[in-house]
Amino acid sequence: MQQNSTKYWIGINMNPAITPARFHLLLNYLPSVKSIWKAPLEKLKSLDGFQEAAEEFCDARDEGKVNKELERCRDLNLDVVTLEDEDYPESLRAIDKPPPVLYVKGDYEKDDQLGLAMVGTRKNTNYGKKVAKKLASQLAREGLTLVSGMARGIDTYSHKSALGSGGRTVAVMGTGFGHTYPKDNANLMRKISENGAVITEFPFEQRPTKWTFPQRNRIISGLTRGTIVVEAPESSGALITAHDALSQGREVFAVPGDVRKPTMKGTHGLIKDGAKLVEDASDVVEEFKDIQAALPFEEDDEDKDPESSLNQDQKEVYSRLEYEPIHFNDLVARTDFSPARLSHIMFQLEMENLVEQLEGNKWVKSQ
């Protein structure tokens, strides 16, 4: 970064009168960020499309606030990357009105641009959780960076599974670094920054709002070559990311699920509209000819038929389970086994990592 211009990029970006569109408008009219920062009110009022914002912009210019922002960046060891920097991600630079300023915690690598976004609902089902974890783990083990939004639900499972598989992951926040959201992901945020990067376009004190998350979604899709939607209802923010990906000329993938579940309406809609149906990570990788040879997918234990080593009684019980929780008493009613016998079978299946017991004596498939 050109250090003498850093404060101008940051100052303009954190000005409340500035949106990404207005920032780009000013960059088109004026020769440098310094000239934008120092432009007199009358000059700014003369620019088509900026007349209404000119007075607010001038009133909000405050070098003291900019210096405080720079100090916070140093204290948190944040990198500030701007559109004039060589290390600005080229895949993101290619989108319409890319974020002029990025705050980065961790190490963003050039090959991260070859990664994939994985997004979905915050209110996921157990099925969505299992699929997200499996896909993220497979892709991470093959060397692809997973990009998501660090939200609860599918985003969190994607990040955690990538990290758990020894892979890289990148989180794009809908807030500034002064406000971790959600707060219970503070530890996850630290781990991501140590094994990838946490990125935001928002200044330090930007709080979470209804508009910041849709705005950041274009970065999630823009940093990657494709977006996978695991589970999303019709009104999900994940669909905004998918639509951003389409507008950016990137691939869109969707995981099918139970047609009765409202949380699958959005993903099924994407499939109807032409998104590629995904059952396995290889369905994603085969769309990218340039990396197929470098990323050979081999069947591992997770991909093998989970019932192949079960006896008849175990198979019967396993076939009655679903990826959504079922109470033990309901499972007794679905089988001919006594509660004592069924408890023993469930214990055996649990030892094989095929089932998981949840609160309230409810059970789900693990594979």
PASE-319250 format. One record per residue: x, y, z of N, C-alpha, C in turn. Coordinates in steps of 0.2 Angstrom, whole numbers, padded with zeros to 4 digits, always signed. Each point is the difference from the previous one (the first is absolute). Layout:
XYZXYZXYZ/...
This chain:
+0004-0006+0000-0004+0006+0000+0004+0006+0000/-0002+0005-0004+0004+0007+0000-0002+0003+0007/+0004+0000+0005-0001+0002+0006-0003+0008+0001/+0003+0004-0005-0002+0007+0001-0007+0001-0002/-0003-0005-0004-0007+0001-0002-0005-0004+0005/+0003-0004+0004-0005-0005+0004-0005+0004+0004/+0002+0006+0003-0005+0003+0004-0006+0003-0004/+0002+0002-0006-0006+0002-0004-0005-0005-0003/+0003-0006-0001-0004-0005-0002-0005-0002+0006/+0003-0001+0006-0004-0001+0006-0005+0005+0002/+0003+0007-0001-0005+0005+0002-0006+0001-0004/+0001-0001-0007-0006+0000-0004-0004-0006+0001/+0003-0006+0001-0004-0006+0001-0004+0000+0006/+0002+0004+0005-0004+0000+0007-0004+0006+0000/+0000+0004-0005-0005+0006+0000-0007-0003-0001/-0005+0003+0005-0007-0003-0001-0003+0002-0006/+0002+0005-0004-0003+0002-0006+0002-0005-0006/+0005-0004+0001+0003-0004-0005-0003-0007+0000/-0002-0003-0006-0002-0007-0002+0005-0002-0005/+0001-0006-0001+0005-0003-0005-0002+0004-0007/-0006+0001-0002-0002+0003-0006+0003+0007+0000/-0001+0004+0005+0002+0007+0000+0008+0000+0001/+0003-0005+0003+0007+0000+0000+0003+0000-0007/-0003-0005-0004+0002-0001-0007-0001+0006-0004/-0006+0003+0001-0002+0006-0004+0006+0005+0001/+0002+0001+0007+0005+0005+0001+0007-0002-0003/+0001-0006+0000+0007-0002-0003+0000+0001-0008/-0006+0000-0003-0001+0001-0007+0001+0008-0002/-0002+0004+0005+0000+0007-0001+0007+0003+0002/+0003-0002+0005+0006+0003+0003+0006-0004-0001/+0006+0003+0000+0006-0004-0002+0003-0004+0005/-0002+0001+0007+0003-0004+0005-0004+0001+0006/+0001-0005+0005-0004+0000+0006+0002+0007+0004/+0006+0002+0000+0002+0006+0003-0004+0006-0002/-0001+0000-0007-0004+0006-0003-0008-0001+0002/-0002-0006+0001-0007-0001+0002-0001+0003+0007/+0005-0002+0005+0000+0002+0007+0000+0007+0001/+0004+0004-0004+0001+0007+0000-0004+0004-0004/-0005-0003-0004-0004+0004-0005-0004+0005+0004/-0001+0006-0003-0004+0005+0004-0008-0002-0002/-0004+0002+0004-0007-0001+0000-0003+0001-0007/+0002+0006-0003-0003+0002-0006+0002-0005-0006/+0006-0002+0001+0003-0005-0005-0004-0006+0000/-0002-0003+0006-0003-0006+0001-0008+0001-0002/-0002+0006+0001-0007+0001-0002-0001+0000-0008/+0005+0001-0003+0000+0001-0007+0000-0007-0004/+0001-0005+0004+0001-0007-0003-0007-0003+0000/-0001-0002-0006-0007-0004-0002+0000-0006+0005/-0006-0001+0003-0001-0005+0004+0003+0000+0007/+0003+0006+0002+0003+0001+0007-0003+0006+0003/-0004+0004-0003-0002+0006+0003-0004-0001+0006/-0004-0005+0001-0004+0000+0007+0005-0003+0005/+0005-0003-0001+0005-0003+0005+0005+0005+0002/+0002+0005-0005+0006+0004+0001+0000+0004+0007/-0005+0003+0002+0000+0003+0006+0001-0004+0006/-0003-0006+0000+0001-0005+0006+0007-0002+0000/+0003-0002-0006+0006-0002-0001+0005+0005+0003/+0000+0006-0002+0004+0005+0003+0000+0001+0007/-0006+0000+0003-0001+0001+0007+0003-0006+0004/+0000-0006-0003+0002-0005+0004+0008-0002-0001/+0003+0004-0004+0007-0001+0000+0004+0002+0006/+0003-0005+0003+0003+0001+0007+0007-0004+0000/+0005+0003-0001+0007-0003+0000+0001-0003+0007/-0002+0002+0005+0001-0003+0007-0003-0007+0000/-0006+0000-0003-0004-0007+0000+0004-0005-0004/+0003+0003-0006+0004-0004-0004+0006-0003+0003/+0004+0005+0004+0006-0002+0004-0002-0006+0005/-0006+0001+0003-0002-0005+0005-0001-0007-0003/-0003+0000-0006-0001-0006-0004+0007-0003-0002/+0004+0004-0002+0007-0003-0001+0003-0003+0006/+0000+0003+0006+0002-0002+0006-0003-0007+0002/-0006-0001-0001-0004-0006+0001+0003-0005-0004/+0001+0001-0007+0002-0005-0004+0007-0002+0002/+0005+0004+0002+0006-0002+0003-0001-0004+0006/-0004+0002+0004-0001-0004+0007-0002-0007-0002/-0005-0001-0005-0002-0007-0001+0004-0003-0005/+0005+0003-0003+0004-0003-0005-0004-0001-0006/-0004+0004-0002-0004+0000-0006+0004+0003-0006/-0001-0004-0006+0003+0003-0006-0006+0004-0003/+0001+0005-0004-0005+0004-0003+0002+0000-0008/-0004-0003-0004+0002-0001-0007-0005+0004-0004/+0002+0004-0005-0004+0004-0004+0000-0002-0007/-0004+0003-0004+0000-0001-0007+0006+0002-0004/+0004+0004+0003+0006+0002-0003+0006-0005+0001/-0001-0005+0005+0005-0004+0002+0000-0007-0005/+0007-0002-0001+0001-0006-0004-0003-0006+0003/+0000+0000+0007-0003-0007+0003-0007+0001+0001/-0004+0004-0003-0007+0000+0001-0003-0006-0004/-0004-0004+0002-0002-0006-0003-0003+0001-0007/+0003-0003-0005-0002+0002-0007-0007-0003-0002/-0002-0005+0003-0007-0003-0001-0005+0005+0003/+0002+0004+0005-0005+0005+0003+0000+0006-0004/+0006+0002-0002+0001+0006-0004-0004+0000-0006/-0002-0006-0003-0003-0001-0006-0008+0001+0000/-0003+0000+0007-0007+0001+0000-0002+0007+0000/-0006+0001-0001-0003+0007-0001+0001+0004+0007/+0003+0006+0000+0001+0004+0006+0003-0004+0006/+0006-0003-0001+0003-0004+0005+0001+0005+0006/+0000-0003+0006+0002+0004+0006+0006+0004-0001/+0001+0006+0001+0006+0004-0001+0005-0002+0006/-0002-0001+0006+0004-0002+0005-0002-0006+0003/+0005-0004+0002+0000-0007+0004+0004+0001+0006/-0003-0002+0006+0004-0001+0006+0001-0008+0000/+0006-0002+0001+0002-0007+0000+0003-0002+0007/-0002-0005+0003+0003-0003+0006+0002-0007-0002/+0007-0001+0000+0002-0007-0002+0004+0001-0007/+0001-0005-0003+0004-0001-0006-0005-0002-0006/-0002+0005-0004-0004-0002-0006+0005-0001-0006/+0000-0007-0003+0005-0002-0005-0004+0000-0007/+0005+0001-0005-0003+0000-0007-0004-0006-0002/+0002-0006+0003-0004-0006-0002-0007+0000+0003/-0001+0004+0005-0006+0000+0003-0006+0002-0005/+0002+0004-0005-0005+0002-0005-0002-0006-0004/+0003-0006+0000-0002-0006-0003-0005-0004+0004/-0002+0003+0006-0004-0004+0005-0007+0001-0002/-0004-0003+0005-0008+0000-0001-0003+0003+0006/-0006+0003-0002-0004+0003+0006-0005-0005+0002/-0001-0001+0006-0006-0004+0002-0004+0003+0005/-0006+0001-0001-0005+0004+0004-0007-0004+0001/-0003+0003+0004-0007-0003+0002-0003+0003+0006/-0006-0003+0002-0004+0003+0005+0003+0000+0007/-0001+0005+0004+0002+0000+0007-0004-0005+0004/-0006-0002-0002-0005-0004+0003+0000-0007-0004/+0006-0003+0000+0001-0006-0004-0004-0006+0004/-0001-0005-0004-0002-0007+0002+0006-0004+0002/-0001-0006+0003+0006-0004+0001+0003-0003-0007/-0005-0001-0004+0002-0002-0007+0005+0005-0003/-0002+0007+0000+0004+0005-0003+0007+0000+0004/+0000-0001+0006+0006+0000+0004+0005-0005-0002/-0003-0006-0001+0004-0006-0002+0003+0001-0007/-0004+0003-0005+0002+0000-0007+0006+0006+0000/-0002+0005+0004+0005+0006+0000+0007-0003+0002/+0000-0003+0006+0006-0003+0003+0004-0005-0005/-0004-0004-0003+0003-0005-0005+0003+0004-0006/-0004+0004-0003+0003+0003-0006+0006+0005+0001/-0001+0004+0006+0006+0004+0002+0006-0004+0001/-0001-0006+0004+0006-0004+0001+0003-0003-0006/-0004-0002-0005+0003-0003-0006+0004+0005-0004/-0003+0006-0001+0003+0005-0004+0006+0003+0004/+0000+0000+0006+0006+0003+0004+0006-0005-0001/-0002-0007+0001+0005-0005+0000+0004+0000-0007/-0004+0002-0005+0003+0000-0007+0003+0007-0002/+0001+0004+0005+0004+0006-0001-0004+0007-0002/-0007-0001+0000-0003+0006-0002-0002+0004+0006/+0000+0007+0000-0002+0004+0005-0007+0001+0001/-0003+0000+0006-0007+0001+0001-0001+0007+0002/-0005+0003-0003-0002+0007+0001-0007+0000+0003/-0001+0004+0005-0007+0001+0003+0000+0006+0004/-0006+0001+0003-0002+0006+0004+0001+0000+0007/+0002-0006+0003+0001+0000+0007-0007+0001+0004/-0005-0001-0003-0007+0000+0003-0001-0006+0004/-0005+0000+0004-0002-0007+0003-0003-0004-0005/+0000-0007+0001-0003-0005-0004+0005-0002-0005/-0002+0000-0007+0004-0003-0005+0007+0003-0001/+0000+0007+0001+0007+0003-0001+0004-0003+0006/-0002+0000+0006+0004-0002+0005+0003-0007-0001/-0005-0005-0002+0002-0007-0001+0005+0000-0005/+0000+0004-0006+0004+0000-0005+0007+0002+0002/+0001+0005+0004+0006+0003+0002+0003-0006+0005/-0004-0002+0005+0003-0005+0004+0002-0006-0003/-0003-0003-0005+0001-0006-0003+0007+0001-0004/+0000+0005-0003+0006+0002-0004+0007+0000+0004/-0001+0003+0006+0005+0001+0005+0002-0007+0002/-0005-0004+0002+0001-0007+0003+0003-0004-0005/+0000+0001-0006+0003-0004-0005+0006+0002-0002/+0003+0005+0003+0007+0003-0001+0000+0004-0006/-0006+0003-0002+0000+0004-0006+0000+0008+0002/+0000+0004-0006-0001+0007+0001-0007+0002+0000/-0002+0006+0003-0006+0002-0001+0000+0008+0001/-0004+0003-0003-0001+0008+0000-0007+0002+0002/+0000+0004+0005-0007+0003+0002+0000+0007-0002/-0006+0002-0002-0002+0007-0002-0005+0002+0004/+0002+0005+0004-0005+0003+0005-0004+0005-0002/-0006+0001+0003-0005+0005-0001+0000+0006+0005/+0006+0000+0003+0001+0005+0005+0007+0003+0000/+0002+0005+0004+0007+0002+0000+0003-0005+0006/+0007+0001+0000+0003-0005+0005-0001+0002+0007/-0003+0006+0001-0002+0002+0007-0006-0004+0003/-0004-0004-0005-0006-0003+0002+0000-0007-0003/+0002-0005+0004+0000-0007-0003-0007-0002+0000/-0003-0003-0005-0006-0002-0001-0001-0007-0003/-0003-0005+0003-0003+0000+0007+0006+0000+0005/-0002+0002+0006+0006+0001+0005+0002-0007+0002/-0004-0005+0000+0003-0007+0002+0004-0003-0005/+0001+0004-0006+0005-0003-0005+0007+0004+0001/+0001+0003+0005+0006+0004+0001+0006-0005+0000/+0000-0006+0003+0005-0005+0000+0001-0003-0007/-0005-0001-0004+0000-0002-0006+0004+0005-0005/-0002+0006+0001+0003+0006-0004+0008+0000+0001/+0002-0001+0006+0007-0001+0002+0003-0006-0004/-0003-0005+0000+0003-0006-0003+0000+0001-0008/-0005+0003-0002+0000+0001-0008+0006+0005-0001/+0001+0005+0004+0005+0005-0002+0007-0004+0001/+0001-0005+0003+0006-0004+0001+0001-0005-0005/-0005-0002-0004+0000-0005-0005-0003+0002-0007/+0000+0007-0001-0003+0003-0006-0001+0007+0001/-0006+0003+0000+0000+0007+0000-0007+0002+0002/-0001+0005+0004-0007+0004+0001+0000+0006-0003/-0005+0002-0004+0000+0006-0004-0006+0004+0001/+0000+0006-0001-0006+0004+0000+0002+0007-0004/-0005+0003-0003+0000+0006-0003-0002+0006+0005/-0002-0002+0005-0003+0005+0005+0005+0003+0005/-0001+0006+0001+0005+0003+0005-0001-0003+0007/+0004+0001+0005+0001-0003+0006-0007+0000+0004/-0003+0006+0001-0006+0000+0004-0007-0001-0003/+0000-0003-0007-0006-0002-0003-0003-0006+0004/-0006+0002+0002-0004-0006+0003-0004-0004-0005/-0002-0006+0002-0004-0004-0004-0007+0004-0001/-0002+0000-0007-0007+0003-0001-0003-0005-0006/-0006+0002-0002-0003-0004-0005+0003+0001-0007/+0003+0006-0001+0003+0001-0006+0007-0002-0001/+0004-0001+0006+0007-0002-0001+0001-0007-0002/-0004-0004+0002+0001-0007-0002-0002-0001-0008/-0005+0002-0002-0001-0001-0008+0005+0004-0004/+0003+0005+0003+0005+0004-0004+0007-0005+0000/+0001-0003+0006+0006-0004+0000+0000-0006-0004/-0006-0002-0002-0001-0007-0003+0003+0000-0007/+0001+0006-0003+0003+0001-0007+0007-0002+0001/+0003+0001+0006+0007-0001+0001+0001-0008+0000/-0004-0003+0004+0001-0007+0001+0000-0004-0007/-0005+0002-0004+0000-0003-0007+0005+0003-0004/+0002+0006+0001+0005+0003-0005+0007-0002+0002/+0002-0003+0006+0006-0003+0001+0001-0007-0002/-0005-0003-0003+0000-0007-0002-0002-0001-0007/+0001-0006-0002-0001-0002-0007-0007-0003+0000/-0003-0002+0006-0007-0003+0000-0003+0001+0007/-0007-0001+0000-0003+0001+0006-0005-0007+0001/+0001-0003+0006-0004-0006+0001-0005+0002+0006/-0007-0001-0002-0005+0002+0005-0002-0007+0003/+0001-0001+0006-0002-0006+0003-0007-0001+0002/-0002+0005+0004-0007+0000+0002-0003+0007+0001/-0005+0002-0004-0002+0007+0001-0008+0000-0002/-0004+0003+0005-0007+0002-0002+0000+0005-0005/-0006+0001-0002-0001+0005-0006+0002+0007+0002/+0000+0002+0006+0002+0007+0002+0007+0000+0003/+0004-0005-0001+0007+0000+0003+0005+0005-0004/+0004+0002+0005+0006+0005-0003+0004-0004-0004/+0000-0007+0001+0005-0004-0005-0002+0000-0007/-0007+0001-0001-0002+0001-0007+0003+0007-0003/+0001+0005+0004+0003+0006-0002+0007-0001-0003/+0004-0004+0004+0006-0002-0002+0000-0004-0006/-0004-0005-0001-0001-0003-0006-0001+0004-0006/-0005+0005+0001-0002+0004-0006+0006+0005-0001/+0004+0002+0005+0006+0004-0001+0005-0004-0005/+0001-0006+0002+0004-0005-0004-0002+0000-0007/-0006-0001-0001-0002+0000-0007+0001+0006-0004/-0001+0006+0003+0001+0006-0003+0007+0002-0001/+0005-0004+0004+0007+0001-0001+0003-0005-0005/-0005-0004-0003+0003-0005-0004+0003-0006+0003/-0002-0002+0006+0003-0005+0004-0005-0006+0000/+0003-0006+0002-0005-0006+0000-0004+0000+0006/-0006-0003+0000-0004-0001+0005-0002-0007+0001/+0000-0003+0006-0001-0007+0002-0005+0000+0005/-0004-0005+0000-0006-0001+0006+0000-0007+0002/-0001-0001+0006-0001-0006+0003-0008-0002+0001/-0002-0005-0003-0007-0002+0001-0002-0003+0007/-0006+0000+0002-0002-0002+0006-0007-0002+0000/-0003-0001+0006-0007-0002+0001-0005+0005-0003/-0004-0002-0005-0004+0005-0003-0006+0003+0005/+0000-0004+0006-0005+0003+0005+0002+0005+0004/+0007+0001+0000+0003+0005+0005+0000+0007-0003/-0002+0005+0003+0000+0007-0002+0007+0002-0001/+0005-0002+0004+0007+0002-0001+0003-0003-0006/-0003-0004-0004+0002-0002-0007-0003+0003-0006/-0005+0005+0002-0003+0003-0006+0004+0004-0004/+0005+0004+0003+0004+0004-0004+0005-0004-0004/+0003-0005+0003+0005-0004-0004-0003-0004-0006/-0006-0002+0001-0004-0004-0005-0002+0005-0006/-0001+0006+0002-0002+0006-0005+0007+0001-0004/+0005+0000+0003+0007+0001-0003+0001-0006-0006/-0002-0006+0003+0001-0005-0005-0005+0000-0006/-0006+0002+0002-0005+0001-0006+0003+0005-0005/+0003+0005+0003+0003+0006-0004+0006-0002-0004/+0003-0006+0001+0006-0001-0003+0006-0001+0004/+0000+0001+0006+0006-0002+0005+0001-0007-0001/+0007-0002+0001+0001-0007+0000-0001-0004+0006/-0004-0005+0000-0001-0004+0006+0006-0004+0002/+0001+0001+0007+0006-0003+0003-0001-0005+0005/+0002-0006-0001+0000-0005+0005+0007-0002+0003/+0005+0002-0003+0007-0001+0002+0004+0005-0002/+0006+0001+0003+0005+0005-0002+0002-0001-0007/+0000-0006-0002+0003-0001-0007-0005+0003-0005/-0006+0001+0002-0005+0003-0005+0002+0007-0001/+0003+0003+0005+0002+0007-0001+0007+0001-0004/+0005-0005+0002+0006+0001-0003+0000-0002-0007/-0004-0004-0002+0000-0002-0007-0002+0006-0005/-0003+0005+0003-0002+0006-0004+0006+0004-0002/+0006-0001+0003+0006+0004+0000+0006-0004-0003/+0000-0001-0007+0005-0004-0003+0007+0001+0002/+0002+0006+0001+0007+0002+0002+0002-0003+0006/-0004-0002+0005+0002-0003+0006-0001-0007+0001/-0004-0003-0005-0002-0007+0001+0006-0005+0001/+0006+0002-0004+0005-0005+0000+0004+0001+0007/+0000+0006+0002+0004+0002+0006-0004-0002+0007/-0007-0001-0001-0004-0002+0006-0004-0006-0001/+0004-0006-0001-0004-0006-0001-0004-0002+0006/-0006-0002-0001-0004-0002+0006+0000-0007+0000/+0002-0003+0006+0000-0007+0002-0005-0001+0005/-0004-0006-0001-0005-0002+0005+0004-0001+0007/-0003+0003+0005+0003-0001+0007-0005-0004+0004/+0001-0001+0006-0004-0003+0005-0007+0003+0000/+0000+0007+0000-0007+0003+0001-0004-0001-0006/+0003-0001-0006-0004-0001-0006-0002-0007-0002/+0002-0005+0004-0002-0007-0001-0007-0001+0003/-0003-0005-0002-0007-0002+0002+0000-0001+0008/-0003+0004+0004+0001-0001+0007-0004-0006+0003/-0004-0003-0004-0003-0006+0002+0004-0007-0002/+0005+0001-0003+0004-0006-0003+0002-0005+0006/+0002+0003+0006+0002-0004+0005-0005-0002+0005/-0006+0002-0001-0005-0001+0005-0004-0007+0000/-0002-0003+0006-0004-0006-0001-0007+0002-0001/-0004-0005-0001-0007+0001-0002-0004+0005+0005/+0000-0001+0006-0003+0004+0005+0002+0007+0000/+0007+0001-0001+0002+0007+0000-0002+0003-0006/+0000-0003-0006-0002+0003-0006-0008+0002+0000/-0004-0004+0004-0007+0001+0000-0001+0007+0004/+0004+0000+0006-0001+0006+0004+0003+0006-0004/+0006+0000-0003+0003+0005-0003-0005+0003-0006/-0003-0005-0003-0005+0002-0006-0006+0004+0003/-0001-0001+0006-0006+0004+0003+0002+0007+0002/+0007+0001+0001+0002+0007+0002+0000+0005-0006/+0000+0006+0002+0001+0006-0005+0005+0005+0002/+0001+0005-0004+0005+0005+0002-0004+0005+0004/-0006-0001+0001-0004+0005+0005-0001-0004+0006/+0000+0003+0006+0000-0004+0006-0007-0004+0001/+0001-0006+0003-0006-0004+0001+0001-0002+0007/-0006+0000+0004+0000-0002+0007+0001-0008+0001/+0004-0002+0005+0001-0007+0001-0007-0004+0000/-0005+0003+0003-0006-0004+0001-0004+0000-0007/+0001+0005-0004-0003-0001-0007+0004-0005-0004/+0007-0001+0001+0004-0005-0003-0003-0007+0002/-0001-0001+0007-0003-0006+0002-0006-0002-0004/-0004+0005-0001-0007-0001-0003+0001-0002-0007/+0006+0002-0003+0001-0001-0007+0003-0007-0001/+0002-0003+0005+0004-0007-0001-0004-0005+0005/+0003-0006-0001-0003-0006+0004+0004-0001+0006/+0005+0004+0002+0005-0001+0005-0003+0003+0007/+0002-0004+0005-0001+0003+0007+0004+0006+0001/-0002+0004+0005+0004+0006+0002+0007-0002+0002/+0001-0006+0003+0007-0002+0002+0004-0002-0006/-0003-0004-0004+0003-0002-0006+0002+0006-0005/-0004+0004+0000+0001+0006-0005+0005+0005+0003/+0001+0000+0007+0005+0004+0003+0007-0003-0001/+0000-0007+0000+0006-0003-0002+0002+0001-0007/-0004+0000-0005+0001+0001-0007+0002+0007-0001/-0003+0005+0003+0002+0007+0000+0007+0001+0002/+0002-0003+0006+0007+0000+0002+0005-0002-0005/-0002-0006-0003+0005-0002-0005+0000+0004-0006/-0005+0003-0002+0000+0005-0006+0004+0006+0002/-0001+0002+0006+0004+0006+0003+0007-0001+0000/+0002-0006+0002+0007-0002+0000+0003+0000-0007/-0004-0001-0005+0002+0000-0007+0000+0007-0003/-0002+0005+0004+0000+0007-0002-0006+0001-0006/-0005-0005+0001-0005+0001-0005-0006+0004+0002/-0001+0000+0007-0006+0004+0003+0003+0004+0005/-0004+0005+0002+0002+0005+0005-0006+0001+0005/+0001+0000+0006-0006+0002+0005+0000+0007+0001/-0006+0003+0000-0001+0007+0001-0003+0001+0007/-0001+0006+0002-0004+0001+0006-0007-0003+0000/-0003-0002+0006-0007-0002+0000+0000-0007-0003/+0005-0004+0000+0000-0007-0002-0002-0001-0008/+0002+0005-0004-0001+0000-0007+0006-0002-0003/-0001-0003-0006+0005-0003-0004+0000+0002-0007/+0006+0000-0003+0000+0002-0008+0006-0004-0003/+0000-0001-0006+0005-0003-0004+0006+0005+0000/+0006-0003+0000+0006+0004+0000+0003+0000-0007/-0002-0006-0004+0003+0000-0007-0006-0002-0004/
